[in-house]
Amino acid sequence: MTKPILYGADYSVYVRIARMALEEKGIDYELVPVDIFAAEGIPAWYLELHPFARIPAFEHEGFRLFETGAIARYVNEAFDGPALQPADARGRARMGQMTGMLDAYGYRAMVWDVAVERLEKAEPDEILIAGGLSKAETVLEVLTSLKANGPWLLGDQLTLADLHAAPVIAYFVKVIEGQKLLARFAEIRDWYARVVERPSFVRTEKVG
């Protein structure tokens, strides 16, 4: 079988989600670097893989995908290895609700409005950070309310919901405000402490 190719950058939350799915399935893959923030701009060839010039994109034996959720579901279903989606319809629906919530309400607030603003701006916008923290608090409250009993977000089975949430929260807790807020949500804090020990998390962590 031809090795699948993932296009993107190791700093990207969404590239990391896809990489974690590949790692959890035990798939040998190639990561082709694509830096969407490069000074020279997006390579023209990449627009054939992702017309909106975002990352990641994915290719496997001539089949191409973009959008992380679609890539992760394909990886789960197309390859051998542990199942990363619940077998029942309600479990899959809950998984989709969690990943959708993180995309719609968590990523921008936690990553850009809080972490990137605090880490990369010489004069951070404190109003933007405060608003991001407020939204992040709601996300963590809802994630707590949706979490099933057991070690993972959906119970005893590690799923794509865990792999989606972990890189978002990993970026959020790069800053002290994120660490303090997460500490207030014991169930999610303890879940995060478990997920960071996964080999898939460790192997996809950006160095430097």
N, C-alpha and C positions, 0 to 999 in steps of 0.2 A: 504494500500500500504506500502511495506517495505521501511524504511528510506534509502535513498541513502548514500553511504559511499565515502568520499573523503580522499585519502591518501596523506599526505604531511606535510609541515612545515609552520607555520604562517609567517615566514620571507620571504617566496618565492613569487616573483612577479607572477609567473604562477599559483601557488596555489591560490593566492588572486584573480586572474582573474576568475577562476572557482568558487570560493566562492562568489564573487560578482554576478555572474550569478545566482547561487542558491538563494542568498538573494533577488535579484530583482524579481525572480519568486515566492518568499514566500515559499520556500521549507524547511522543517525541515530535516536537514542532520547531519551526524556524521563526524567529522574531526578526522581521526586516525593519530597521529603524526608519521612522518617518517623523520628522519634527515639524509640527504645524506652526510653530512659533519661530522657525528659522528665518534669519535676516533675508535670505534669498527667496523666501516664499515657498509655497507648496510646489513640489515637483509636478510638472504637467502630466507625467505618466500616472500619478496617483489618482488624478481625477477620474480615470477610467475605472478605478476600484471603488472610489467614494465620491460621487458627484457633488457632495456638500463639503468636501475637504475637511472632514473630521476623522478622528481615529477612535477605534481601530477599524480596519477592514480585514477580510479573511478570504483565503482561497484554499480549496481542497479538490484536487483532481478535476480542475476546470470549473468547479462550482464556486461562485463568488458570493460573498455576503458583506453587508455592513449593518451597523446597529448591534450593540453589544448583546442585548437580550436575545436577538435572533441567532447570533453566533454561539452564545452559551447554550441555548436549547439545541442547536444543531450538534454541537460537540457532545452533548449528553446523549443524544439519540443515535448519532451516526457511528459512535465508537463503543467498543467494549469497555468494561470497567464499572465501578459502582454507580448506581442510579442517583442522579442529582435532582430528580423531580419526584414528588409524591406520586403514588400509584392512583390515588383517588381524586376525583374531580374537585372536591372541596379543598383538599390540600394544595392542588395545583393553582386553584383560584386564589387561595390565601398567599401562596408564593408570589403570584403575579401582582397581587395587591401590594405586598411589601416592596417588591422591586419597582413597581410603578410609583409608589409614594416616595421612595428614595430619589428616583429620577426627577419627579415633578416638584418636590418640596424640600428634599434633603441636600442634594448635590450642590446646587447653587448657594444655598445658605451656609452649609457647613464648610465647603471647600473654598469657594470664591469669596463670599462675603465675610467669612471669619478668618480662615487659615491663610489664604493667599493675601488678603488685605493686611493682615497683621505681619506676615513673614516677609512680604516682598515690597511693600510700599514704604518709602522714606517717611511719609506723613500719612499714616493710616486714617481712613475715614471712620471715626468712632461711631457715628450715627449708623453707618452701613453695618459695622460689626455688631452693634447692639441689636439691630433688626435681624441680622443673621442668627444671632444667639437666640432670639425669641422664637424664630421659626425652627431652629434646631431643637429647642426645648419641646416644642409641639411634636416634632418628628420622634424624638426619643420617648415621649409620653405614649404616643400611638403605637410605636414599635413594642413598648412594654405591654400595652394592652392586647396586642395581637400575638405576642409570643406564646407558644404552646409550652406545656410542661416538658422538661427534658433539657439536655445540654445545648440543643441548637434551636434556631428560631421556630422551626416547625416540629420540634419534639426530639425524637431519638435519631432522626435521619438528617444528616448534613445535606443541604439543598442549595440550589442556585440563589436562594434568598440570602443565605449566609455569605456566599461568595460575592454577592452584590453589595451587601452592607459593609463588609469588613474593610475594603479599600476606601470607602467614603469616610468611615469613622477613623481609619488610620490617619487620613489627612487632617481631619478635624482635631485630633488629639496631638498634633504637632505643636499646638499653641496651648498656653496655660488655661485660657478660657474654655477650650474644648475639653481639657482634662478635668477641670472642676465640674463642668456640667455633666459629663458622662458619669462621674463619681456619684452623682445624686440618683442615678438610675441603676440600682444594684443588680437587677436581672440582666440588663444589657451590659453593664460593666463586667459582670462575671462571664457572660457569653463571650465578650470581646477578649477577655484574658484567655479563654480556651481557644478561640479561633486563631489568635496570633501564634499559637504553638504548632499549628498545622504546617507540615512541610510545604504545602502549596503557598502559604502566606510567606514563609521564610524565604523560599526560593525566588519569589517575585518582588521582594523588597528592593527598592532602588538603593544602590550603594553610592554614597557621595552626594 
